[in-house]
Amino acid sequence: MITYEAVCFCCKQPFLLVEGTTKYQKYKRNMRGKFSCDSCDDKIHMEARKNLLGKLR
């Protein structure tokens, strides 16, 4: 199994990208792009939901 190590743009910690995932495919297409780890992805997603729900009220 092939893995790549990328650095999260949010928390600056290295994380592994495992072959077969969508992040791995995106990394293969653009290795200079900005990527985030799973924990930061969850934080970003929850923050976006809070902002969206706040605007709907």
C-alpha positions in Angstrom: 0.0 0.0 0.0 1.4 3.4 -1.0 1.2 6.3 1.4 2.2 10.0 1.2 2.9 12.3 4.1 1.4 15.8 3.9 1.4 18.7 6.3 -2.0 20.1 7.4 -2.4 23.7 6.5 -4.4 24.3 9.7 -2.6 22.6 12.5 0.8 22.2 10.7 1.1 18.6 11.8 2.1 15.8 9.3 -0.5 13.2 8.4 -0.6 10.2 6.1 -2.6 9.9 2.9 -3.4 6.3 2.1 -3.8 5.0 -1.4 -7.4 4.7 -2.5 -8.8 7.7 -0.6 -10.1 10.9 -2.3 -7.4 13.0 -0.5 -4.7 10.7 -1.9 -6.1 11.2 -5.4 -6.3 15.0 -5.0 -2.7 15.0 -3.6 -1.5 13.0 -6.6 -3.1 15.6 -9.0 -1.7 18.6 -7.1 1.1 18.0 -4.7 1.6 21.7 -4.0 -1.9 22.2 -2.9 -3.1 22.8 0.7 -4.5 19.8 2.5 -6.0 19.3 6.0 -6.0 16.3 8.3 -9.3 14.6 9.3 -9.6 16.3 12.7 -9.2 19.7 11.1 -11.6 18.7 8.4 -14.2 18.0 11.1 -13.5 21.3 12.8 -13.8 23.3 9.5 -17.0 21.4 8.6 -18.6 22.2 12.0 -17.6 25.8 11.9 -19.2 26.2 8.4 -22.4 24.6 9.6 -22.5 27.0 12.6 -22.1 30.0 10.3 -24.7 28.8 7.8 -27.3 28.1 10.5 -26.5 31.5 12.1 -27.3 33.2 8.8 -30.6 31.4 8.3 -32.0 32.6 11.7 
